[in-house]
């Protein structure tokens, strides 16, 4: 039995098994969270709830890179979770058929220090984001169990 809801795939949302969805499940977002692209298309409700619905400062020293154009990349499969993922200032790695991790570039951090969430710079998140539990003072770019992440640690191939 390959239950997609057996893994934490919805970020700040609840996974609901659905025969009407592209991958057999949908994510219902918690208050204050939204999905990348799902507002535009009912067929994309399987996307995780990882975008805070609060003030995001796009002018903050290139804090928020544009959404990825993975759908134009011939090396990406529609079934690869990275095809649909927005990692912000980081790169996506597939970790299972349904899950991914966002590895942050230097100067960026994952929300909640969780690689399920996109990478942001501290200055990108507005003060109202604190109501969603986003405390910028405690954020860190290092991964749990590592002393410090650096550009040398990631040997990701070029495009």
PAMIPA-355382 format. One record per residue (C-alpha): residue number from 1; y, z, x. Coordinates in Angstrom, 2 decimals. Each point is the difference from the previous one (the first is absolute). Example, Ala and Ser with C-alpha at 12.3 -4.5 7.8 and 13.67 -1.06 7.14 Angstrom:
R,nr,yy,zz,xx
R,1,-4.50,7.80,12.30
R,2,3.44,-0.66,1.37
// end
This chain:
R,nr,yy,zz,xx
R,1,0.00,0.00,0.00
R,2,3.26,-1.15,1.56
R,3,2.53,2.20,-1.83
R,4,3.50,-0.94,1.18
R,5,1.42,3.25,-1.39
R,6,-2.27,1.96,2.35
R,7,2.57,-0.49,2.77
R,8,3.67,0.98,-0.07
R,9,1.33,-3.49,-0.57
R,10,2.96,0.63,-2.30
R,11,2.34,2.01,2.24
R,12,2.24,2.04,-2.35
R,13,-1.89,-1.11,-3.07
R,14,-3.28,0.31,-1.89
R,15,-2.83,-2.50,0.29
R,16,-1.39,-1.19,-3.34
R,17,-3.08,-2.23,-0.22
R,18,0.95,-3.11,-1.98
R,19,-1.99,-3.11,-0.87
R,20,3.30,-1.83,-0.58
R,21,1.19,0.41,3.60
R,22,-0.45,-2.35,2.94
R,23,-2.06,2.49,2.04
R,24,-1.46,2.15,-2.80
R,25,2.64,2.73,0.08
R,26,3.70,0.61,-0.59
R,27,2.41,2.51,1.51
R,28,2.15,2.00,-2.40
R,29,3.00,1.24,2.00
R,30,1.24,3.58,-0.03
R,31,3.60,0.50,-1.12
R,32,2.38,-1.11,2.76
R,33,-2.40,-2.49,1.62
R,34,-0.60,-3.72,-0.41
R,35,-2.15,-2.84,1.25
R,36,1.05,-2.90,2.22
R,37,0.23,-3.17,-2.13
R,38,-1.77,1.49,-3.05
R,39,3.21,0.01,-2.06
R,40,-0.13,-3.79,0.17
R,41,-3.64,-0.51,-0.98
R,42,-2.42,1.89,-2.27
R,43,-2.89,-1.34,2.13
R,44,1.21,2.05,3.00
R,45,-0.46,3.47,-1.53
R,46,-2.72,0.71,2.61
R,47,2.67,0.42,2.68
R,48,0.55,3.58,1.27
R,49,3.03,2.06,-1.05
R,50,1.63,0.37,3.41
R,51,3.64,-1.00,-0.58
R,52,2.31,2.94,-0.79
R,53,2.26,-0.65,-2.98
R,54,3.05,1.46,1.72
R,55,2.90,-1.25,2.11
R,56,-1.20,-2.17,2.89
R,57,2.67,-0.98,2.52
R,58,-0.76,-3.55,1.12
R,59,2.99,-0.04,2.37
R,60,-1.31,2.88,2.11
R,61,-0.48,-1.75,3.36
R,62,-2.52,-2.47,-1.45
R,63,-1.80,2.95,-1.56
R,64,-1.97,-2.01,-2.55
R,65,-1.49,-3.24,1.25
R,66,-0.46,-2.64,-2.70
R,67,-3.24,-0.02,-1.96
R,68,-2.77,-1.76,1.84
R,69,-0.88,-3.60,-0.77
R,70,-3.73,0.62,0.49
R,71,-0.77,-2.44,-2.82
R,72,1.32,-2.83,2.19
R,73,-2.15,0.99,3.00
R,74,-3.19,-2.08,0.20
R,75,-1.78,2.84,1.85
R,76,0.32,2.38,-2.98
R,77,-2.52,0.14,-2.82
R,78,1.02,0.72,-3.59
R,79,-2.68,2.73,0.03
R,80,1.38,1.73,3.12
R,81,2.02,3.09,-1.03
R,82,2.58,-0.92,2.65
R,83,0.73,-3.21,-1.92
R,84,1.72,2.14,-2.66
R,85,1.31,2.84,2.15
R,86,3.58,0.75,0.99
R,87,0.08,2.09,3.19
R,88,3.78,-0.14,0.58
R,89,0.64,0.58,3.72
R,90,-3.64,-0.18,0.95
R,91,-3.16,-2.07,-0.08
R,92,-2.96,0.12,-2.37
R,93,-3.62,0.62,0.97
R,94,-2.86,-0.40,-2.49
R,95,-2.10,3.20,-0.10
R,96,-2.37,-0.87,-2.87
R,97,-0.39,-2.56,-2.76
R,98,2.68,1.83,-2.03
R,99,2.01,1.93,2.60
R,100,2.40,-0.59,2.88
R,101,2.06,1.95,2.49
R,102,3.61,-0.62,1.01
R,103,0.51,0.52,3.74
R,104,3.71,0.61,0.61
R,105,2.14,-1.63,2.65
R,106,2.03,2.27,2.28
R,107,2.80,1.76,-1.90
R,108,-1.74,-0.29,-3.38
R,109,-2.20,2.53,-1.82
R,110,-2.45,-0.06,-2.90
R,111,1.11,1.81,-3.13
R,112,-1.86,3.34,-0.27
R,113,-1.38,-0.72,3.50
R,114,-2.71,-2.02,-1.77
R,115,-0.98,-3.47,1.20
R,116,-0.52,-1.02,-3.65
R,117,3.79,-0.15,-0.33
R,118,2.53,-2.47,1.47
R,119,1.97,0.71,3.17
R,120,3.69,0.88,-0.33
R,121,2.82,1.22,2.22
R,122,1.37,3.41,-0.95
R,123,3.46,-1.41,-0.72
R,124,-1.42,-2.42,-2.60
R,125,-0.81,2.66,-2.60
R,126,2.84,1.27,-2.18
R,127,0.59,3.66,-0.84
R,128,-1.50,-0.50,-3.47
R,129,-3.36,-0.76,1.65
R,130,-0.39,3.74,0.70
R,131,-0.83,0.47,-3.70
R,132,-3.17,-2.03,0.65
R,133,-1.11,2.40,2.73
R,134,1.35,-2.15,2.82
R,135,1.41,2.49,2.50
R,136,1.39,-2.03,2.88
R,137,0.39,3.01,2.31
R,138,-3.76,0.51,0.24
R,139,-0.94,-3.65,0.44
R,140,-1.68,-1.17,3.15
R,141,-1.11,-3.32,1.42
R,142,-3.05,1.46,1.75
R,143,-3.35,-0.16,-1.71
R,144,-2.01,3.18,-0.65
R,145,-2.14,0.81,3.02
R,146,2.11,-2.04,2.40
R,147,2.53,1.37,2.43
R,148,2.51,-2.81,-0.50
R,149,-0.31,-3.54,-1.20
R,150,1.64,-2.69,2.04
R,151,0.17,-3.76,0.17
R,152,-2.63,0.02,2.78
R,153,-2.51,1.70,-2.31
R,154,-0.19,-2.94,-2.38
R,155,-1.67,-3.08,1.36
R,156,0.62,-2.14,-3.05
R,157,-0.26,-3.73,0.63
R,158,3.09,-2.17,-0.31
R,159,0.51,-2.28,-2.94
// end
